[in-house]
């Protein structure tokens, strides 16, 4: 059994609903949670509207707070990737639970 902190995934899911675009040709949110041995893999992807002249990923206050919480809970035993490309915003969180 793998235990994680309550609501650790909630900010990522909330952001998918908050910033997702229902005006896209294929709107939607994909959420995947997978456990392999003692590693937990969480991924959420949502469609986003392209912003002109925006080639960089904005990391806001909320994302920084989530990273800080992950640092406190898991130290170096996690990997967080945020990808914003091709009208999709994807968050990939891998947690090594065999500490």
Biopython code that builds the backbone (N, CA, C, O; Angstrom):
import numpy as np
from Bio.PDB.StructureBuilder import StructureBuilder

atoms = [
    (1, "UNK", "N", (0.842, -1.174, 0.000)),
    (1, "UNK", "CA", (0.000, 0.000, 0.000)),
    (1, "UNK", "C", (0.891, 1.242, 0.000)),
    (1, "UNK", "O", (1.893, 1.308, 0.712)),
    (2, "UNK", "N", (0.501, 2.227, -0.816)),
    (2, "UNK", "CA", (1.221, 3.487, -0.895)),
    (2, "UNK", "C", (0.343, 4.575, -0.287)),
    (2, "UNK", "O", (-0.835, 4.704, -0.620)),
    (3, "UNK", "N", (0.937, 5.349, 0.606)),
    (3, "UNK", "CA", (0.200, 6.454, 1.217)),
    (3, "UNK", "C", (0.825, 7.779, 0.789)),
    (3, "UNK", "O", (2.046, 7.938, 0.797)),
    (4, "UNK", "N", (-0.027, 8.721, 0.418)),
    (4, "UNK", "CA", (0.427, 10.076, 0.083)),
    (4, "UNK", "C", (-0.404, 11.064, 0.884)),
    (4, "UNK", "O", (-1.469, 10.727, 1.402)),
    (5, "UNK", "N", (0.087, 12.260, 0.975)),
    (5, "UNK", "CA", (-0.609, 13.298, 1.730)),
    (5, "UNK", "C", (-1.973, 13.592, 1.118)),
    (5, "UNK", "O", (-2.133, 13.555, -0.102)),
    (6, "UNK", "N", (-2.949, 13.881, 1.963)),
    (6, "UNK", "CA", (-4.282, 14.213, 1.455)),
    (6, "UNK", "C", (-4.227, 15.427, 0.521)),
    (6, "UNK", "O", (-3.518, 16.399, 0.778)),
    (7, "UNK", "N", (-4.976, 15.342, -0.537)),
    (7, "UNK", "CA", (-5.167, 16.436, -1.494)),
    (7, "UNK", "C", (-3.900, 16.866, -2.229)),
    (7, "UNK", "O", (-3.842, 17.988, -2.732)),
    (8, "UNK", "N", (-2.885, 16.007, -2.305)),
    (8, "UNK", "CA", (-1.640, 16.377, -2.967)),
    (8, "UNK", "C", (-1.840, 16.626, -4.471)),
    (8, "UNK", "O", (-1.103, 17.408, -5.071)),
    (9, "UNK", "N", (-2.827, 15.970, -5.074)),
    (9, "UNK", "CA", (-3.070, 16.125, -6.511)),
    (9, "UNK", "C", (-4.105, 17.211, -6.816)),
    (9, "UNK", "O", (-4.218, 17.655, -7.959)),
    (10, "UNK", "N", (-4.848, 17.635, -5.816)),
    (10, "UNK", "CA", (-5.968, 18.547, -6.022)),
    (10, "UNK", "C", (-5.594, 19.855, -6.734)),
    (10, "UNK", "O", (-6.336, 20.268, -7.625)),
    (11, "UNK", "N", (-4.493, 20.523, -6.394)),
    (11, "UNK", "CA", (-4.181, 21.779, -7.092)),
    (11, "UNK", "C", (-4.000, 21.596, -8.599)),
    (11, "UNK", "O", (-4.379, 22.467, -9.382)),
    (12, "UNK", "N", (-3.421, 20.466, -9.002)),
    (12, "UNK", "CA", (-3.213, 20.215, -10.428)),
    (12, "UNK", "C", (-4.539, 19.966, -11.138)),
    (12, "UNK", "O", (-4.738, 20.418, -12.265)),
    (13, "UNK", "N", (-5.437, 19.254, -10.486)),
    (13, "UNK", "CA", (-6.747, 18.982, -11.070)),
    (13, "UNK", "C", (-7.581, 20.265, -11.128)),
    (13, "UNK", "O", (-8.253, 20.527, -12.126)),
    (14, "UNK", "N", (-7.535, 21.056, -10.067)),
    (14, "UNK", "CA", (-8.255, 22.336, -10.062)),
    (14, "UNK", "C", (-7.768, 23.245, -11.182)),
    (14, "UNK", "O", (-8.575, 23.887, -11.855)),
    (15, "UNK", "N", (-6.440, 23.306, -11.390)),
    (15, "UNK", "CA", (-5.899, 24.143, -12.456)),
    (15, "UNK", "C", (-6.347, 23.665, -13.831)),
    (15, "UNK", "O", (-6.578, 24.475, -14.729)),
    (16, "UNK", "N", (-6.470, 22.354, -13.999)),
    (16, "UNK", "CA", (-6.922, 21.820, -15.293)),
    (16, "UNK", "C", (-8.327, 22.318, -15.610)),
    (16, "UNK", "O", (-8.628, 22.664, -16.752)),
    (17, "UNK", "N", (-9.187, 22.352, -14.590)),
    (17, "UNK", "CA", (-10.549, 22.861, -14.799)),
    (17, "UNK", "C", (-10.555, 24.384, -14.941)),
    (17, "UNK", "O", (-11.294, 24.933, -15.757)),
    (18, "UNK", "N", (-9.742, 25.049, -14.158)),
    (18, "UNK", "CA", (-9.743, 26.516, -14.148)),
    (18, "UNK", "C", (-9.191, 27.108, -15.446)),
    (18, "UNK", "O", (-9.747, 28.068, -15.980)),
    (19, "UNK", "N", (-8.089, 26.529, -15.954)),
    (19, "UNK", "CA", (-7.414, 27.101, -17.111)),
    (19, "UNK", "C", (-7.671, 26.356, -18.410)),
    (19, "UNK", "O", (-7.198, 26.778, -19.465)),
    (20, "UNK", "N", (-8.403, 25.271, -18.353)),
    (20, "UNK", "CA", (-8.723, 24.527, -19.562)),
    (20, "UNK", "C", (-9.648, 25.326, -20.461)),
    (20, "UNK", "O", (-10.424, 26.156, -19.988)),
    (21, "UNK", "N", (-9.563, 25.075, -21.744)),
    (21, "UNK", "CA", (-10.374, 25.800, -22.712)),
    (21, "UNK", "C", (-11.477, 24.902, -23.250)),
    (21, "UNK", "O", (-11.206, 23.860, -23.847)),
    (22, "UNK", "N", (-12.725, 25.310, -23.034)),
    (22, "UNK", "CA", (-13.844, 24.553, -23.587)),
    (22, "UNK", "C", (-14.103, 24.946, -25.031)),
    (22, "UNK", "O", (-14.962, 24.362, -25.691)),
    (23, "UNK", "N", (-13.363, 25.933, -25.527)),
    (23, "UNK", "CA", (-13.544, 26.400, -26.898)),
    (23, "UNK", "C", (-12.667, 25.642, -27.890)),
    (23, "UNK", "O", (-12.768, 25.867, -29.097)),
    (24, "UNK", "N", (-11.815, 24.753, -27.404)),
    (24, "UNK", "CA", (-10.939, 23.994, -28.284)),
    (24, "UNK", "C", (-11.746, 22.949, -29.051)),
    (24, "UNK", "O", (-12.835, 22.552, -28.637)),
    (25, "UNK", "N", (-11.184, 22.516, -30.178)),
    (25, "UNK", "CA", (-11.840, 21.499, -31.002)),
    (25, "UNK", "C", (-12.042, 20.206, -30.206)),
    (25, "UNK", "O", (-13.074, 19.548, -30.340)),
    (26, "UNK", "N", (-11.062, 19.847, -29.384)),
    (26, "UNK", "CA", (-11.154, 18.639, -28.563)),
    (26, "UNK", "C", (-10.951, 19.029, -27.096)),
    (26, "UNK", "O", (-9.890, 18.768, -26.530)),
    (27, "UNK", "N", (-11.947, 19.646, -26.483)),
    (27, "UNK", "CA", (-11.754, 20.012, -25.070)),
    (27, "UNK", "C", (-11.767, 18.776, -24.194)),
    (27, "UNK", "O", (-12.314, 17.737, -24.563)),
    (28, "UNK", "N", (-11.171, 18.901, -23.058)),
    (28, "UNK", "CA", (-11.211, 17.781, -22.133)),
    (28, "UNK", "C", (-10.038, 17.767, -21.195)),
    (28, "UNK", "O", (-9.072, 18.516, -21.350)),
    (29, "UNK", "N", (-10.146, 16.895, -20.218)),
    (29, "UNK", "CA", (-9.109, 16.711, -19.217)),
    (29, "UNK", "C", (-8.854, 15.220, -19.097)),
    (29, "UNK", "O", (-9.786, 14.425, -18.973)),
    (30, "UNK", "N", (-7.579, 14.848, -19.134)),
    (30, "UNK", "CA", (-7.185, 13.458, -18.942)),
    (30, "UNK", "C", (-6.409, 13.374, -17.633)),
    (30, "UNK", "O", (-5.481, 14.147, -17.395)),
    (31, "UNK", "N", (-6.799, 12.429, -16.795)),
    (31, "UNK", "CA", (-6.114, 12.216, -15.528)),
    (31, "UNK", "C", (-5.701, 10.755, -15.451)),
    (31, "UNK", "O", (-6.514, 9.855, -15.663)),
    (32, "UNK", "N", (-4.436, 10.531, -15.149)),
    (32, "UNK", "CA", (-3.920, 9.178, -15.044)),
    (32, "UNK", "C", (-3.149, 9.039, -13.731)),
    (32, "UNK", "O", (-2.318, 9.882, -13.394)),
    (33, "UNK", "N", (-3.432, 7.980, -13.008)),
    (33, "UNK", "CA", (-2.724, 7.663, -11.768)),
    (33, "UNK", "C", (-2.297, 6.213, -11.865)),
    (33, "UNK", "O", (-3.126, 5.314, -12.008)),
    (34, "UNK", "N", (-0.994, 5.997, -11.786)),
    (34, "UNK", "CA", (-0.457, 4.658, -11.974)),
    (34, "UNK", "C", (0.542, 4.355, -10.860)),
    (34, "UNK", "O", (1.308, 5.226, -10.449)),
    (35, "UNK", "N", (0.527, 3.137, -10.385)),
    (35, "UNK", "CA", (1.479, 2.704, -9.359)),
    (35, "UNK", "C", (2.275, 1.546, -9.930)),
    (35, "UNK", "O", (1.715, 0.530, -10.339)),
    (36, "UNK", "N", (3.584, 1.713, -9.951)),
    (36, "UNK", "CA", (4.489, 0.665, -10.421)),
    (36, "UNK", "C", (5.428, 0.345, -9.275)),
    (36, "UNK", "O", (6.241, 1.175, -8.871)),
    (37, "UNK", "N", (5.308, -0.850, -8.763)),
    (37, "UNK", "CA", (6.054, -1.250, -7.573)),
    (37, "UNK", "C", (5.767, -0.248, -6.458)),
    (37, "UNK", "O", (4.654, -0.204, -5.934)),
    (38, "UNK", "N", (6.748, 0.544, -6.100)),
    (38, "UNK", "CA", (6.529, 1.539, -5.038)),
    (38, "UNK", "C", (6.625, 2.967, -5.572)),
    (38, "UNK", "O", (6.776, 3.910, -4.795)),
    (39, "UNK", "N", (6.540, 3.131, -6.883)),
    (39, "UNK", "CA", (6.570, 4.461, -7.495)),
    (39, "UNK", "C", (5.173, 4.856, -7.943)),
    (39, "UNK", "O", (4.448, 4.061, -8.542)),
    (40, "UNK", "N", (4.816, 6.064, -7.652)),
    (40, "UNK", "CA", (3.503, 6.583, -8.016)),
    (40, "UNK", "C", (3.675, 7.596, -9.147)),
    (40, "UNK", "O", (4.492, 8.512, -9.047)),
    (41, "UNK", "N", (2.908, 7.428, -10.215)),
    (41, "UNK", "CA", (2.969, 8.324, -11.367)),
    (41, "UNK", "C", (1.602, 8.958, -11.561)),
    (41, "UNK", "O", (0.612, 8.263, -11.793)),
    (42, "UNK", "N", (1.554, 10.277, -11.464)),
    (42, "UNK", "CA", (0.317, 11.042, -11.643)),
    (42, "UNK", "C", (0.514, 11.965, -12.833)),
    (42, "UNK", "O", (1.556, 12.605, -12.971)),
    (43, "UNK", "N", (-0.503, 12.030, -13.694)),
    (43, "UNK", "CA", (-0.433, 12.910, -14.864)),
    (43, "UNK", "C", (-1.810, 13.490, -15.134)),
    (43, "UNK", "O", (-2.813, 12.777, -15.113)),
    (44, "UNK", "N", (-1.847, 14.789, -15.388)),
    (44, "UNK", "CA", (-3.089, 15.438, -15.795)),
    (44, "UNK", "C", (-2.776, 16.326, -17.003)),
    (44, "UNK", "O", (-1.807, 17.086, -17.002)),
    (45, "UNK", "N", (-3.620, 16.210, -18.030)),
    (45, "UNK", "CA", (-3.465, 16.985, -19.255)),
    (45, "UNK", "C", (-4.783, 17.655, -19.583)),
    (45, "UNK", "O", (-5.845, 17.040, -19.496)),
    (46, "UNK", "N", (-4.703, 18.926, -19.962)),
    (46, "UNK", "CA", (-5.901, 19.622, -20.413)),
    (46, "UNK", "C", (-5.566, 20.499, -21.614)),
    (46, "UNK", "O", (-4.426, 20.930, -21.792)),
    (47, "UNK", "N", (-6.580, 20.753, -22.429)),
    (47, "UNK", "CA", (-6.434, 21.619, -23.584)),
    (47, "UNK", "C", (-6.401, 23.067, -23.115)),
    (47, "UNK", "O", (-7.143, 23.453, -22.211)),
    (48, "UNK", "N", (-5.534, 23.865, -23.736)),
    (48, "UNK", "CA", (-5.454, 25.284, -23.409)),
    (48, "UNK", "C", (-5.455, 26.089, -24.697)),
    (48, "UNK", "O", (-5.020, 25.619, -25.748)),
    (49, "UNK", "N", (-5.943, 27.283, -24.591)),
    (49, "UNK", "CA", (-5.953, 28.192, -25.732)),
    (49, "UNK", "C", (-4.564, 28.808, -25.878)),
    (49, "UNK", "O", (-3.969, 29.246, -24.894)),
    (50, "UNK", "N", (-4.046, 28.841, -27.114)),
    (50, "UNK", "CA", (-2.742, 29.435, -27.362)),
    (50, "UNK", "C", (-2.783, 30.927, -27.055)),
    (50, "UNK", "O", (-3.758, 31.615, -27.356)),
    (51, "UNK", "N", (-1.715, 31.401, -26.457)),
    (51, "UNK", "CA", (-1.564, 32.821, -26.179)),
    (51, "UNK", "C", (-0.489, 33.353, -27.114)),
    (51, "UNK", "O", (0.622, 32.825, -27.154)),
    (52, "UNK", "N", (-0.816, 34.395, -27.862)),
    (52, "UNK", "CA", (0.137, 34.961, -28.812)),
    (52, "UNK", "C", (1.377, 35.446, -28.081)),
    (52, "UNK", "O", (1.301, 35.988, -26.978)),
    (53, "UNK", "N", (2.531, 35.236, -28.728)),
    (53, "UNK", "CA", (3.821, 35.684, -28.207)),
    (53, "UNK", "C", (4.145, 35.097, -26.842)),
    (53, "UNK", "O", (4.839, 35.733, -26.050)),
    (54, "UNK", "N", (3.664, 33.915, -26.557)),
    (54, "UNK", "CA", (3.967, 33.276, -25.276)),
    (54, "UNK", "C", (4.706, 31.971, -25.514)),
    (54, "UNK", "O", (4.095, 30.920, -25.710)),
    (55, "UNK", "N", (6.034, 32.054, -25.493)),
    (55, "UNK", "CA", (6.849, 30.854, -25.681)),
    (55, "UNK", "C", (7.372, 30.300, -24.362)),
    (55, "UNK", "O", (7.984, 29.232, -24.327)),
    (56, "UNK", "N", (7.130, 31.026, -23.288)),
    (56, "UNK", "CA", (7.633, 30.575, -21.997)),
    (56, "UNK", "C", (6.485, 30.095, -21.142)),
    (56, "UNK", "O", (5.333, 30.490, -21.326)),
    (57, "UNK", "N", (6.818, 29.250, -20.220)),
    (57, "UNK", "CA", (5.835, 28.708, -19.296)),
    (57, "UNK", "C", (5.781, 29.600, -18.070)),
    (57, "UNK", "O", (6.801, 29.829, -17.421)),
    (58, "UNK", "N", (4.613, 30.097, -17.754)),
    (58, "UNK", "CA", (4.453, 30.915, -16.564)),
    (58, "UNK", "C", (4.284, 30.008, -15.357)),
    (58, "UNK", "O", (3.393, 29.160, -15.311)),
    (59, "UNK", "N", (5.146, 30.205, -14.401)),
    (59, "UNK", "CA", (5.034, 29.470, -13.146)),
    (59, "UNK", "C", (4.588, 30.473, -12.108)),
    (59, "UNK", "O", (5.338, 31.377, -11.740)),
    (60, "UNK", "N", (3.370, 30.313, -11.640)),
    (60, "UNK", "CA", (2.795, 31.274, -10.716)),
    (60, "UNK", "C", (3.037, 30.915, -9.272)),
    (60, "UNK", "O", (3.718, 29.942, -8.950)),
    (61, "UNK", "N", (2.465, 31.718, -8.426)),
    (61, "UNK", "CA", (2.587, 31.562, -6.985)),
    (61, "UNK", "C", (2.097, 30.189, -6.538)),
    (61, "UNK", "O", (2.738, 29.539, -5.713)),
    (62, "UNK", "N", (0.964, 29.747, -7.080)),
    (62, "UNK", "CA", (0.402, 28.454, -6.703)),
    (62, "UNK", "C", (1.333, 27.307, -7.014)),
    (62, "UNK", "O", (1.487, 26.393, -6.204)),
    (63, "UNK", "N", (1.963, 27.342, -8.188)),
    (63, "UNK", "CA", (2.894, 26.286, -8.578)),
    (63, "UNK", "C", (4.105, 26.276, -7.653)),
    (63, "UNK", "O", (4.582, 25.210, -7.264)),
    (64, "UNK", "N", (4.602, 27.456, -7.301)),
    (64, "UNK", "CA", (5.737, 27.524, -6.385)),
    (64, "UNK", "C", (5.377, 26.972, -5.013)),
    (64, "UNK", "O", (6.201, 26.317, -4.373)),
    (65, "UNK", "N", (4.162, 27.227, -4.559)),
    (65, "UNK", "CA", (3.724, 26.700, -3.266)),
    (65, "UNK", "C", (3.609, 25.174, -3.300)),
    (65, "UNK", "O", (3.965, 24.494, -2.338)),
    (66, "UNK", "N", (3.108, 24.647, -4.420)),
    (66, "UNK", "CA", (3.002, 23.192, -4.569)),
    (66, "UNK", "C", (4.398, 22.569, -4.533)),
    (66, "UNK", "O", (4.610, 21.558, -3.864)),
    (67, "UNK", "N", (5.357, 23.178, -5.258)),
    (67, "UNK", "CA", (6.728, 22.654, -5.266)),
    (67, "UNK", "C", (7.319, 22.685, -3.863)),
    (67, "UNK", "O", (8.007, 21.749, -3.455)),
    (68, "UNK", "N", (7.056, 23.742, -3.137)),
    (68, "UNK", "CA", (7.562, 23.843, -1.761)),
    (68, "UNK", "C", (6.974, 22.727, -0.889)),
    (68, "UNK", "O", (7.686, 22.111, -0.095)),
    (69, "UNK", "N", (5.682, 22.477, -1.042)),
    (69, "UNK", "CA", (5.032, 21.407, -0.278)),
    (69, "UNK", "C", (5.611, 20.044, -0.644)),
    (69, "UNK", "O", (5.850, 19.214, 0.232)),
    (70, "UNK", "N", (5.836, 19.814, -1.936)),
    (70, "UNK", "CA", (6.437, 18.556, -2.374)),
    (70, "UNK", "C", (7.847, 18.400, -1.806)),
    (70, "UNK", "O", (8.238, 17.305, -1.401)),
    (71, "UNK", "N", (8.611, 19.499, -1.775)),
    (71, "UNK", "CA", (9.957, 19.457, -1.192)),
    (71, "UNK", "C", (9.901, 19.052, 0.274)),
    (71, "UNK", "O", (10.704, 18.237, 0.728)),
    (72, "UNK", "N", (8.954, 19.620, 1.013)),
    (72, "UNK", "CA", (8.820, 19.301, 2.428)),
    (72, "UNK", "C", (8.408, 17.847, 2.651)),
    (72, "UNK", "O", (8.904, 17.185, 3.563)),
    (73, "UNK", "N", (7.499, 17.359, 1.811)),
    (73, "UNK", "CA", (6.971, 16.006, 1.993)),
    (73, "UNK", "C", (7.898, 14.906, 1.482)),
    (73, "UNK", "O", (8.033, 13.855, 2.110)),
    (74, "UNK", "N", (8.537, 15.156, 0.335)),
    (74, "UNK", "CA", (9.262, 14.078, -0.342)),
    (74, "UNK", "C", (10.746, 14.361, -0.571)),
    (74, "UNK", "O", (11.448, 13.507, -1.113)),
    (75, "UNK", "N", (11.236, 15.517, -0.180)),
    (75, "UNK", "CA", (12.624, 15.927, -0.378)),
    (75, "UNK", "C", (13.021, 15.727, -1.836)),
    (75, "UNK", "O", (12.430, 16.353, -2.716)),
    (76, "UNK", "N", (13.987, 14.890, -2.114)),
    (76, "UNK", "CA", (14.448, 14.648, -3.493)),
    (76, "UNK", "C", (13.831, 13.395, -4.108)),
    (76, "UNK", "O", (14.326, 12.883, -5.112)),
    (77, "UNK", "N", (12.760, 12.908, -3.510)),
    (77, "UNK", "CA", (12.164, 11.662, -3.965)),
    (77, "UNK", "C", (10.954, 11.872, -4.867)),
    (77, "UNK", "O", (10.029, 11.060, -4.874)),
    (78, "UNK", "N", (10.964, 12.950, -5.619)),
    (78, "UNK", "CA", (9.883, 13.198, -6.570)),
    (78, "UNK", "C", (10.441, 13.944, -7.774)),
    (78, "UNK", "O", (11.517, 14.540, -7.719)),
    (79, "UNK", "N", (9.686, 13.895, -8.853)),
    (79, "UNK", "CA", (10.029, 14.633, -10.065)),
    (79, "UNK", "C", (8.748, 15.277, -10.580)),
    (79, "UNK", "O", (7.749, 14.591, -10.798)),
    (80, "UNK", "N", (8.776, 16.577, -10.772)),
    (80, "UNK", "CA", (7.620, 17.314, -11.278)),
    (80, "UNK", "C", (7.988, 17.962, -12.600)),
    (80, "UNK", "O", (8.948, 18.728, -12.679)),
    (81, "UNK", "N", (7.217, 17.651, -13.643)),
    (81, "UNK", "CA", (7.402, 18.252, -14.963)),
    (81, "UNK", "C", (6.114, 18.955, -15.348)),
    (81, "UNK", "O", (5.023, 18.406, -15.193)),
    (82, "UNK", "N", (6.249, 20.172, -15.850)),
    (82, "UNK", "CA", (5.105, 20.921, -16.359)),
    (82, "UNK", "C", (5.422, 21.272, -17.804)),
    (82, "UNK", "O", (6.417, 21.937, -18.094)),
    (83, "UNK", "N", (4.562, 20.815, -18.702)),
    (83, "UNK", "CA", (4.792, 20.970, -20.145)),
    (83, "UNK", "C", (3.614, 21.713, -20.750)),
    (83, "UNK", "O", (2.460, 21.328, -20.559)),
    (84, "UNK", "N", (3.912, 22.780, -21.482)),
    (84, "UNK", "CA", (2.880, 23.574, -22.143)),
    (84, "UNK", "C", (3.221, 23.645, -23.627)),
    (84, "UNK", "O", (4.014, 24.487, -24.049)),
    (85, "UNK", "N", (2.619, 22.755, -24.418)),
    (85, "UNK", "CA", (2.904, 22.738, -25.856)),
    (85, "UNK", "C", (1.745, 22.110, -26.626)),
    (85, "UNK", "O", (0.980, 21.310, -26.086)),
    (86, "UNK", "N", (1.635, 22.484, -27.879)),
    (86, "UNK", "CA", (0.627, 21.928, -28.786)),
    (86, "UNK", "C", (-0.786, 22.005, -28.213)),
    (86, "UNK", "O", (-1.534, 21.029, -28.269)),
    (87, "UNK", "N", (-1.148, 23.149, -27.668)),
    (87, "UNK", "CA", (-2.489, 23.371, -27.110)),
    (87, "UNK", "C", (-2.792, 22.473, -25.912)),
    (87, "UNK", "O", (-3.953, 22.338, -25.526)),
    (88, "UNK", "N", (-1.778, 21.862, -25.321)),
    (88, "UNK", "CA", (-1.969, 21.004, -24.147)),
    (88, "UNK", "C", (-1.083, 21.477, -23.005)),
    (88, "UNK", "O", (0.058, 21.891, -23.212)),
    (89, "UNK", "N", (-1.623, 21.409, -21.810)),
    (89, "UNK", "CA", (-0.888, 21.717, -20.594)),
    (89, "UNK", "C", (-0.865, 20.426, -19.787)),
    (89, "UNK", "O", (-1.913, 19.910, -19.397)),
    (90, "UNK", "N", (0.334, 19.908, -19.540)),
    (90, "UNK", "CA", (0.482, 18.618, -18.878)),
    (90, "UNK", "C", (1.336, 18.749, -17.629)),
    (90, "UNK", "O", (2.391, 19.383, -17.642)),
    (91, "UNK", "N", (0.867, 18.146, -16.560)),
    (91, "UNK", "CA", (1.624, 18.055, -15.314)),
    (91, "UNK", "C", (1.917, 16.581, -15.077)),
    (91, "UNK", "O", (1.010, 15.749, -15.070)),
    (92, "UNK", "N", (3.196, 16.266, -14.882)),
    (92, "UNK", "CA", (3.619, 14.900, -14.589)),
    (92, "UNK", "C", (4.333, 14.910, -13.239)),
    (92, "UNK", "O", (5.336, 15.601, -13.059)),
    (93, "UNK", "N", (3.809, 14.144, -12.308)),
    (93, "UNK", "CA", (4.397, 14.045, -10.990)),
    (93, "UNK", "C", (4.708, 12.584, -10.705)),
    (93, "UNK", "O", (3.811, 11.741, -10.691)),
    (94, "UNK", "N", (5.971, 12.292, -10.480)),
    (94, "UNK", "CA", (6.430, 10.943, -10.118)),
    (94, "UNK", "C", (6.975, 11.010, -8.705)),
    (94, "UNK", "O", (7.834, 11.834, -8.390)),
    (95, "UNK", "N", (6.466, 10.133, -7.864)),
    (95, "UNK", "CA", (6.892, 10.093, -6.469)),
    (95, "UNK", "C", (7.475, 8.717, -6.170)),
    (95, "UNK", "O", (6.830, 7.692, -6.390)),
    (96, "UNK", "N", (8.685, 8.712, -5.674)),
    (96, "UNK", "CA", (9.321, 7.458, -5.244)),
    (96, "UNK", "C", (8.946, 7.256, -3.792)),
    (96, "UNK", "O", (9.373, 8.008, -2.916)),
    (97, "UNK", "N", (8.148, 6.238, -3.548)),
    (97, "UNK", "CA", (7.622, 6.041, -2.197)),
    (97, "UNK", "C", (8.425, 5.025, -1.391)),
    (97, "UNK", "O", (8.081, 4.741, -0.244)),
    (98, "UNK", "N", (9.473, 4.483, -1.962)),
    (98, "UNK", "CA", (10.303, 3.520, -1.224)),
    (98, "UNK", "C", (11.490, 4.240, -0.580)),
    (98, "UNK", "O", (12.649, 3.983, -0.906)),
    (99, "UNK", "N", (11.177, 5.114, 0.307)),
    (99, "UNK", "CA", (12.187, 5.952, 0.962)),
    (99, "UNK", "C", (12.915, 5.149, 2.011)),
    (99, "UNK", "O", (13.807, 5.671, 2.679)),
]
sb = StructureBuilder()
sb.init_structure("model")
sb.init_model(0)
sb.init_chain("A")
sb.init_seg("    ")
for serial, (resi, resn, name, xyz) in enumerate(atoms, 1):
    if name == "N":
        sb.init_residue(resn, " ", resi, " ")
    sb.init_atom(name, np.array(xyz, "f"), 0.0, 1.0, " ", f" {name:<3s}", serial, name[0])
structure = sb.get_structure()
